[in-house]
Amino acid sequence: MKRAQSIALSLLGAAVLAAAGFYLGRQTDTRAEATTAATPGASASGAAERKVLYWHDPMVPGQRFDKPGKSPFMDMQLVPVYADEAGDSGVKISPTVRQNLGMRTALVQRADVSSSFDAVGAVQFDERLSVAVQTRVAGYVEHLAVRAPMERVRKGQPLATLFAPDWLGPQNELLALKRSGASEDLVAAARERMRALSIPETLIRQSEATGMAQARFTLTAPVSGVIAELGVREGVAVSPGTTLFRIAGLEKVWAVAEVPEAQAIRLARGQKVQAVLQADASQTFGGELKEILPQVSASTRTLQARFEVDNARGRLIPGMLLRLQVTGPSASRLIVPAEAVIRTGTRAVAIVRRDNDAFEPRDIQLGADLGDTVEVVSGLAEGDQVVVSGQFLIDSEARLRSVLGSITTNAAAPAASASAPATTPADVHVGDGKVESVEADGITISHGPIASLKWPAMTMGFSKPTPKAFADIKPGDTVRFEFRQGGSMGYELVSMQRVGGTK
């Protein structure tokens, strides 16, 4: 019996010793982890501290800072870049997370792209095809065959009948010379005089054939088109030089388009254009650029471009709208999908995937907008992979990485600030500063250096624990405050005490 009790006591003692050994070992590991967390630059074996090259914002990696603190670009803390990871910058995301969120990438490619663009033009008469019909003799309009503007006429169609009494005298003189048997020289001189008076040749032949002077003649349309201007009415008197009709040709028309100043510099006379009728996309017309009017509108910053469009079938009339597809010369250009470009208003950014599966943003300069794609002038190279879906994930990971960096620094604070009061918890930090503004959800403070976080002096916002907290604090107060990580702004106030009067 005693022997059994002795064996039981021995087993119990061994168990206690084993548990104590596990507890002491765990405490040793915990202290080692705390030491490693307290000094992020140190190795697991307590070797030399890792060397920090600089601090940066992962979303704006081009800017470097020599001290930690809050990013001036985004609401996040700066991240240290160590000497052993300087060539491994960027934000890393696991393949599983990328697949679950459907993040897609595309290659930056080089393609032959023409400098074409679309514009809308209004149809106008081609003024070069306009013809004026005038009379060179005084007379009267006895009959008007075309009575309204914009009527269509064809070549040779009668327009009006005029009575010209001044033509009777020269014709009777010619007829008298012929009846008297005058010499051919006198007859020829009489004919030349009638031609000088603009008597039509057909009227002279008719007069000689009938033996009677003719004072009435019919004006006909010299070209086909429409009556753009009607200058007379039936029964009115006319004088030499009076424009009776102005006929606008319709074989070709002008399409005048307002072209933005930035695109107008790529235009050149002779460029071909495909015109599509706005009201009926099935009707297309060919043409070319004839003129760029040398005047820029001060209000719209556009130039007028005049395109000549074929209208042999006569389907285009002034006032119609045409969609003009201007084709320019082709050139090899670097292009990316338009959805890969993040436009901030002041710059354009693309997220690039590197060979080590890290992602980094790059400022790029854009060229021509090509619809689903856009030209890249600088910032990317052919073969680069750019993110076209899930850019928000990169930004979220960058912010998370910044927060984790702050947590690591916080873990180092107890070891770095051994002189902190024993009553202050390890996760609470103390600072002195001036209140800049007070909002419902937070307070902005310009504070001095925070030793426990190794922060330099800066101005930043702190969350309130409740909207009614610190109701007695006003802008301009000099305060001593305690805060810890958390809240909507990253750090939350724990307590505030006014240490001086309002400034």
C-alpha positions as CSV (number, residue, x, y, z in Angstrom):
1,M,0.0,0.0,0.0
2,K,2.8,2.4,0.9
3,R,4.6,1.4,-2.2
4,A,1.5,2.3,-4.4
5,Q,1.2,5.6,-2.6
6,S,4.9,6.3,-3.3
7,I,4.5,5.6,-7.0
8,A,1.4,7.8,-7.2
9,L,3.2,10.7,-5.5
10,S,6.2,10.2,-7.8
11,L,3.9,10.4,-10.9
12,L,2.2,13.5,-9.5
13,G,5.5,15.2,-8.9
14,A,6.7,14.5,-12.4
15,A,3.5,15.9,-13.8
16,V,3.9,19.1,-11.7
17,L,7.5,19.5,-12.8
18,A,6.6,19.0,-16.5
19,A,3.8,21.6,-16.2
20,A,6.2,24.0,-14.5
21,G,8.8,23.4,-17.2
22,F,6.2,24.0,-20.0
23,Y,5.1,27.2,-18.2
24,L,8.6,28.5,-17.8
25,G,9.5,27.6,-21.4
26,R,6.3,29.4,-22.6
27,Q,7.2,32.4,-20.5
28,T,10.6,32.4,-22.1
29,D,9.2,32.2,-25.6
30,T,6.7,34.9,-24.8
31,R,9.4,37.2,-23.5
32,A,11.5,36.4,-26.6
33,E,8.5,37.2,-28.8
34,A,7.9,40.4,-26.9
35,T,11.5,41.4,-27.3
36,T,11.3,40.7,-31.0
37,A,8.1,42.7,-31.3
38,A,9.6,45.5,-29.3
39,T,12.6,45.8,-31.6
40,P,11.3,45.1,-35.1
41,G,14.8,45.6,-36.5
42,A,16.2,42.8,-34.5
43,S,16.5,39.1,-35.6
44,A,14.9,36.2,-33.7
45,S,18.3,35.4,-32.0
46,G,18.7,38.9,-30.7
47,A,21.2,39.9,-33.4
48,A,21.9,43.4,-34.6
49,E,18.9,45.7,-35.3
50,R,17.6,45.8,-38.9
51,K,18.6,49.0,-40.6
52,V,15.7,51.3,-41.7
53,L,16.5,53.1,-45.0
54,Y,13.5,55.4,-45.1
55,W,9.8,55.6,-44.5
56,H,7.2,55.8,-47.3
57,D,3.5,55.6,-48.2
58,P,3.0,52.3,-50.0
59,M,0.5,54.0,-52.3
60,V,2.9,56.8,-53.2
61,P,6.3,54.9,-53.1
62,G,8.2,57.6,-54.9
63,Q,8.2,60.0,-51.9
64,R,10.6,59.1,-49.1
65,F,10.7,60.4,-45.5
66,D,13.5,60.3,-42.9
67,K,11.1,60.0,-40.0
68,P,8.0,58.0,-39.1
69,G,4.6,59.7,-38.9
70,K,1.4,60.1,-40.8
71,S,1.3,60.1,-44.5
72,P,0.6,63.5,-46.1
73,F,-1.1,61.8,-49.0
74,M,-3.6,59.4,-47.3
75,D,-5.1,58.7,-43.8
76,M,-2.5,56.1,-42.9
77,Q,0.9,55.8,-41.1
78,L,4.2,55.8,-43.0
79,V,5.8,52.3,-43.4
80,P,9.5,51.7,-42.9
81,V,11.6,50.2,-45.6
82,Y,14.5,48.1,-44.3
83,A,17.9,47.5,-46.0
84,D,17.2,43.8,-46.4
85,E,13.9,44.4,-48.2
86,A,14.7,47.6,-50.2
87,G,14.3,45.7,-53.4
88,D,11.0,44.1,-52.3
89,S,8.8,47.2,-51.9
90,G,5.2,47.3,-52.8
91,V,2.0,45.6,-51.5
92,K,1.8,41.8,-51.5
93,I,-1.5,40.0,-51.6
94,S,-2.0,36.3,-51.4
95,P,-3.1,34.4,-54.6
96,T,-6.1,33.1,-52.7
97,V,-7.4,36.6,-51.8
98,R,-6.8,37.8,-55.4
99,Q,-8.8,34.8,-56.7
100,N,-11.6,35.2,-54.2
101,L,-12.0,38.9,-55.0
102,G,-11.7,38.4,-58.8
103,M,-8.7,40.7,-59.3
104,R,-7.7,40.8,-62.9
105,T,-4.6,42.1,-64.7
106,A,-3.8,43.0,-68.3
107,L,-0.6,43.4,-70.2
108,V,0.6,46.7,-71.5
109,Q,0.8,46.3,-75.2
110,R,2.0,48.1,-78.3
111,A,-0.4,48.4,-81.2
112,D,-0.8,50.3,-84.5
113,V,-3.4,52.9,-83.8
114,S,-4.7,55.6,-86.1
115,S,-5.2,59.1,-84.8
116,S,-8.9,59.0,-85.7
117,F,-11.7,60.6,-83.8
118,D,-15.4,61.2,-84.1
119,A,-17.1,64.6,-84.5
120,V,-20.6,65.9,-85.3
121,G,-21.0,68.2,-88.3
122,A,-23.9,70.3,-89.6
123,V,-24.6,70.2,-93.4
124,Q,-24.2,73.4,-95.3
125,F,-24.2,74.5,-98.9
126,D,-20.8,74.3,-100.7
127,E,-20.4,78.0,-101.4
128,R,-18.0,77.2,-104.2
129,L,-20.8,75.6,-106.2
130,S,-23.1,78.6,-105.8
131,V,-24.1,80.4,-109.1
132,A,-25.7,83.8,-109.5
133,V,-28.3,84.4,-112.4
134,Q,-28.3,88.1,-113.4
135,T,-29.7,90.3,-116.2
136,R,-27.5,92.7,-118.2
137,V,-30.4,94.7,-119.6
138,A,-33.2,96.9,-118.3
139,G,-36.6,95.3,-118.5
140,Y,-39.5,93.7,-116.8
141,V,-40.2,90.2,-115.4
142,E,-43.3,89.1,-117.4
143,H,-43.4,85.5,-116.0
144,L,-41.7,83.9,-113.0
145,A,-41.4,80.1,-113.3
146,V,-39.8,79.6,-109.9
147,R,-41.7,81.4,-107.2
148,A,-40.1,80.3,-103.8
149,P,-36.7,79.9,-102.3
150,M,-35.3,76.4,-101.7
151,E,-37.0,74.9,-104.8
152,R,-35.0,72.3,-106.6
153,V,-34.1,73.1,-110.2
154,R,-32.2,71.2,-112.8
155,K,-29.8,72.4,-115.4
156,G,-31.7,74.1,-118.4
157,Q,-35.0,74.5,-116.5
158,P,-36.8,77.8,-117.3
159,L,-36.6,80.3,-114.4
160,A,-38.3,83.5,-115.7
161,T,-39.4,85.3,-118.9
162,L,-38.1,88.9,-119.3
163,F,-39.2,91.7,-121.6
164,A,-36.3,94.0,-122.7
165,P,-37.4,96.9,-125.0
166,D,-33.9,98.1,-125.3
167,W,-33.1,95.1,-127.5
168,L,-35.6,96.0,-130.2
169,G,-33.5,98.8,-131.7
170,P,-30.3,96.8,-132.4
171,Q,-32.3,93.9,-133.8
172,N,-34.4,96.1,-136.2
173,E,-31.1,97.7,-137.4
174,L,-29.7,94.3,-138.2
175,L,-32.8,93.3,-140.0
176,A,-32.8,96.5,-142.1
177,L,-29.2,96.1,-143.1
178,K,-29.9,92.6,-144.3
179,R,-33.0,93.6,-146.2
180,S,-31.1,96.5,-147.9
181,G,-28.4,94.2,-149.1
182,A,-25.7,95.9,-147.0
183,S,-22.2,94.5,-147.1
184,E,-21.2,91.6,-144.8
185,D,-19.0,93.9,-142.8
186,L,-21.9,96.1,-141.8
187,V,-24.0,93.1,-140.9
188,A,-21.2,91.6,-138.9
189,A,-20.7,94.9,-137.0
190,A,-24.4,95.0,-136.2
191,R,-24.2,91.4,-134.7
192,E,-21.2,92.4,-132.6
193,R,-23.1,95.3,-131.2
194,M,-25.9,93.0,-130.1
195,R,-23.5,90.6,-128.5
196,A,-22.0,93.6,-126.6
197,L,-25.5,94.4,-125.3
198,S,-25.7,90.8,-124.0
199,I,-28.5,89.8,-126.4
200,P,-28.4,86.0,-126.3
201,E,-27.1,84.3,-129.5
202,T,-30.3,82.2,-129.7
203,L,-32.4,85.4,-129.7
204,I,-30.3,86.9,-132.6
205,R,-30.7,83.7,-134.7
206,Q,-34.5,83.7,-133.9
207,S,-34.8,87.3,-135.0
208,E,-33.0,86.7,-138.3
209,A,-35.0,83.5,-139.0
210,T,-38.4,85.2,-138.4
211,G,-37.5,88.6,-139.7
212,M,-39.0,90.2,-136.6
213,A,-37.2,91.7,-133.6
214,Q,-37.5,89.7,-130.4
215,A,-37.7,91.5,-127.0
216,R,-38.8,88.6,-124.8
217,F,-36.3,85.9,-123.7
218,T,-36.3,83.1,-121.1
219,L,-33.7,82.7,-118.4
220,T,-32.7,79.1,-117.7
221,A,-30.9,77.4,-114.8
222,P,-27.1,77.1,-115.7
223,V,-26.6,74.3,-113.1
224,S,-28.7,71.9,-111.0
225,G,-29.4,72.7,-107.4
226,V,-31.8,74.6,-105.2
227,I,-32.8,78.3,-105.3
228,A,-30.9,79.6,-102.3
229,E,-31.9,83.2,-103.1
230,L,-34.9,84.6,-105.0
231,G,-34.3,88.3,-105.7
232,V,-37.4,89.3,-107.8
233,R,-41.1,88.9,-108.1
234,E,-43.3,88.7,-111.2
235,G,-44.0,92.0,-112.8
236,V,-41.1,94.0,-111.3
237,A,-38.7,96.1,-113.3
238,V,-35.0,95.0,-113.4
239,S,-31.9,96.8,-114.2
240,P,-28.5,95.6,-115.5
241,G,-26.6,93.7,-112.8
242,T,-29.6,92.7,-110.8
243,T,-29.3,89.2,-109.2
244,L,-32.5,87.5,-110.0
245,F,-31.6,84.0,-108.6
246,R,-28.8,82.4,-106.7
247,I,-28.5,78.6,-107.2
248,A,-26.7,76.4,-104.7
249,G,-25.3,73.2,-106.1
250,L,-25.9,69.9,-104.2
251,E,-23.4,67.6,-105.9
252,K,-21.2,68.2,-102.9
253,V,-22.0,69.8,-99.5
254,W,-20.0,71.0,-96.5
255,A,-20.1,69.4,-93.1
256,V,-18.8,71.9,-90.6
257,A,-17.8,70.4,-87.2
258,E,-16.6,72.0,-84.0
259,V,-13.3,70.2,-83.2
260,P,-11.6,70.6,-79.7
261,E,-8.4,72.5,-79.8
262,A,-6.4,69.6,-78.5
263,Q,-7.6,67.4,-81.4
264,A,-7.4,70.0,-84.1
265,I,-3.6,69.9,-84.0
266,R,-3.8,66.4,-85.4
267,L,-5.9,67.4,-88.4
268,A,-4.4,67.9,-91.9
269,R,-6.0,68.9,-95.2
270,G,-6.9,65.9,-97.3
271,Q,-7.7,63.5,-94.5
272,K,-10.4,61.1,-95.4
273,V,-13.7,61.1,-93.5
274,Q,-16.6,58.7,-93.3
275,A,-19.9,60.5,-92.7
276,V,-23.0,58.7,-91.3
277,L,-26.4,60.4,-91.3
278,Q,-27.5,61.0,-87.7
279,A,-31.1,60.2,-88.5
280,D,-30.3,57.0,-90.4
281,A,-27.1,55.1,-89.7
282,S,-27.5,53.0,-92.8
283,Q,-26.8,56.0,-95.0
284,T,-23.0,56.7,-95.3
285,F,-21.1,59.2,-97.4
286,G,-17.5,59.7,-98.2
287,G,-15.5,62.9,-98.0
288,E,-12.3,64.7,-97.0
289,L,-11.1,67.6,-94.9
290,K,-10.9,70.7,-97.0
291,E,-10.2,73.5,-94.6
292,I,-9.5,74.3,-90.9
293,L,-10.9,77.7,-90.2
294,P,-8.2,79.9,-88.6
295,Q,-10.2,81.0,-85.6
296,V,-10.6,79.5,-82.1
297,S,-13.8,80.0,-80.1
298,A,-12.9,81.7,-76.8
299,S,-15.9,80.2,-75.0
300,T,-15.6,76.6,-76.2
301,R,-12.0,76.4,-77.2
302,T,-12.9,74.7,-80.5
303,L,-12.0,75.2,-84.1
304,Q,-14.3,74.8,-87.1
305,A,-13.3,72.1,-89.6
306,R,-14.9,72.1,-93.0
307,F,-15.4,68.7,-94.6
308,E,-16.4,68.2,-98.2
309,V,-18.9,65.3,-98.5
310,D,-20.1,63.7,-101.7
311,N,-23.9,64.1,-102.3
312,A,-24.4,62.8,-105.8
313,R,-27.7,61.3,-104.8
314,G,-28.9,64.6,-103.3
315,R,-30.0,63.1,-100.0
316,L,-28.1,65.7,-97.9
317,I,-29.7,69.1,-97.3
318,P,-28.5,72.0,-95.1
319,G,-29.3,71.6,-91.5
320,M,-28.9,67.8,-91.3
321,L,-26.4,66.3,-88.8
322,L,-23.6,63.9,-89.7
323,R,-21.4,61.8,-87.5
324,L,-17.9,62.2,-89.0
325,Q,-15.3,59.5,-88.4
326,V,-12.0,61.2,-89.2
327,T,-9.2,58.8,-90.1
328,G,-5.7,59.8,-89.3
329,P,-2.3,58.3,-90.0
330,S,-1.4,55.1,-88.1
331,A,1.4,54.9,-85.5
332,S,2.7,52.4,-83.0
333,R,1.5,53.3,-79.6
334,L,1.7,51.9,-76.0
335,I,-1.9,51.2,-74.8
336,V,-3.6,49.9,-71.7
337,P,-7.2,49.2,-70.9
338,A,-9.0,52.4,-69.9
339,E,-10.3,50.7,-66.7
340,A,-6.7,50.2,-65.5
341,V,-6.2,54.0,-65.1
342,I,-7.1,55.7,-61.9
343,R,-7.7,59.4,-62.5
344,T,-7.5,61.5,-59.3
345,G,-8.1,64.9,-61.0
346,T,-4.5,66.0,-60.8
347,R,-2.7,62.8,-62.0
348,A,-3.2,59.4,-63.5
349,V,-2.1,56.2,-61.7
350,A,-1.9,52.6,-62.6
351,I,-1.3,49.6,-60.2
352,V,1.5,47.5,-61.6
353,R,2.1,43.8,-60.7
354,R,5.8,43.0,-60.3
355,D,7.6,39.7,-60.8
356,N,7.6,39.0,-57.0
357,D,3.8,39.3,-56.9
358,A,4.0,42.7,-55.2
359,F,1.9,45.6,-56.4
360,E,2.9,49.2,-56.7
361,P,1.3,52.3,-58.0
362,R,2.9,54.3,-60.8
363,D,2.2,57.8,-62.0
364,I,1.6,57.7,-65.8
365,Q,1.2,60.3,-68.5
366,L,-1.7,59.6,-70.8
367,G,-2.0,60.4,-74.5
368,A,-5.0,59.9,-76.8
369,D,-8.3,58.4,-75.5
370,L,-9.0,55.4,-77.8
371,G,-12.3,54.3,-76.3
372,D,-11.8,51.1,-74.4
373,T,-8.1,51.7,-74.3
374,V,-5.9,54.7,-73.7
375,E,-2.5,55.6,-74.9
376,V,0.3,55.8,-72.3
377,V,3.1,58.3,-73.1
378,S,5.3,57.5,-70.0
379,G,5.3,55.6,-66.8
380,L,4.8,52.1,-68.2
381,A,6.7,49.7,-70.4
382,E,5.5,47.1,-72.9
383,G,4.9,43.8,-71.1
384,D,4.0,45.4,-67.7
385,Q,1.0,43.9,-65.9
386,V,-1.5,46.4,-64.7
387,V,-4.5,45.8,-62.4
388,V,-7.8,46.3,-64.2
389,S,-10.1,45.1,-61.5
390,G,-9.7,45.2,-57.7
391,Q,-7.6,48.3,-57.3
392,F,-9.4,49.0,-54.1
393,L,-7.9,45.8,-52.7
394,I,-4.4,47.2,-53.2
395,D,-5.3,50.4,-51.4
396,S,-6.9,48.4,-48.5
397,E,-3.8,46.2,-48.2
398,A,-1.5,49.2,-48.2
399,R,-3.6,50.7,-45.3
400,L,-3.5,47.4,-43.4
401,R,0.2,47.2,-43.9
402,S,0.6,50.7,-42.5
403,V,-1.5,49.8,-39.4
404,L,0.5,46.7,-38.8
405,G,3.6,48.8,-38.9
406,S,2.2,51.0,-36.3
407,I,1.2,48.0,-34.1
408,T,4.8,46.8,-34.3
409,T,6.1,50.2,-33.3
410,N,3.6,50.2,-30.4
411,A,4.9,46.9,-29.2
412,A,8.3,48.4,-29.1
413,A,7.1,51.4,-27.0
414,P,7.3,49.8,-23.5
415,A,10.9,48.8,-24.0
416,A,11.8,52.2,-25.5
417,S,10.1,54.3,-22.9
418,A,11.1,52.8,-19.6
419,S,10.6,56.1,-17.9
420,A,6.8,56.1,-18.6
421,P,4.6,56.2,-15.5
422,A,3.8,52.8,-14.1
423,T,0.1,53.7,-14.0
424,T,-0.1,54.2,-17.8
425,P,-1.1,51.0,-19.6
426,A,1.3,49.7,-22.2
427,D,-1.1,50.4,-25.1
428,V,-1.9,54.0,-23.9
429,H,0.4,56.8,-25.1
430,V,0.7,60.3,-23.7
431,G,1.2,63.6,-25.6
432,D,1.1,67.4,-25.3
433,G,-0.3,69.7,-27.9
434,K,-2.7,72.4,-29.0
435,V,-6.3,71.7,-30.1
436,E,-6.8,72.9,-33.7
437,S,-10.4,71.9,-34.2
438,V,-13.2,70.0,-32.5
439,E,-15.7,67.9,-34.5
440,A,-18.5,65.6,-33.5
441,D,-16.5,62.5,-34.1
442,G,-12.9,63.7,-33.4
443,I,-10.4,66.3,-32.3
444,T,-7.5,67.6,-34.4
445,I,-4.4,68.3,-32.3
446,S,-1.0,69.7,-33.2
447,H,1.2,67.7,-30.8
448,G,4.9,67.4,-30.0
449,P,7.0,64.2,-30.4
450,I,5.4,61.0,-29.0
451,A,8.3,59.1,-27.5
452,S,6.4,55.8,-27.0
453,L,5.6,55.6,-30.7
454,K,8.8,57.4,-31.9
455,W,6.6,60.0,-33.7
456,P,7.9,63.4,-34.6
457,A,5.8,66.5,-34.0
458,M,2.8,66.6,-36.4
459,T,-0.9,67.6,-36.7
460,M,-3.4,64.7,-36.8
461,G,-6.9,63.8,-35.9
462,F,-7.9,61.6,-33.0
463,S,-11.3,59.8,-32.6
464,K,-13.6,60.6,-29.7
465,P,-14.8,57.6,-27.6
466,T,-18.3,59.2,-27.7
467,P,-19.7,62.3,-29.5
468,K,-20.2,64.1,-26.1
469,A,-16.8,63.3,-24.7
470,F,-14.5,66.2,-23.8
471,A,-17.3,68.8,-24.2
472,D,-15.2,71.4,-22.3
473,I,-12.3,71.3,-24.8
474,K,-12.2,74.2,-27.3
475,P,-10.0,75.0,-30.2
476,G,-6.8,76.8,-29.0
477,D,-6.6,74.9,-25.7
478,T,-3.2,73.5,-24.7
479,V,-3.8,70.0,-23.5
480,R,-2.2,66.8,-22.2
481,F,-3.9,63.9,-23.7
482,E,-3.8,60.1,-23.6
483,F,-4.7,57.9,-26.6
484,R,-4.5,54.4,-27.9
485,Q,-4.9,52.7,-31.2
486,G,-8.5,52.3,-32.4
487,G,-11.5,54.3,-33.4
488,S,-12.5,55.6,-36.9
489,M,-9.3,57.7,-37.3
490,G,-6.8,55.0,-36.3
491,Y,-6.2,56.4,-32.8
492,E,-8.7,57.2,-30.1
493,L,-8.5,59.6,-27.2
494,V,-8.6,58.1,-23.7
495,S,-8.4,61.3,-21.6
496,M,-7.7,65.0,-22.0
497,Q,-6.7,67.7,-19.5
498,R,-6.3,71.4,-20.1
499,V,-2.9,72.5,-18.9
500,G,-3.1,76.2,-19.8
501,G,-5.4,78.9,-21.0
502,T,-6.9,79.2,-24.4
503,K,-4.4,80.7,-26.9
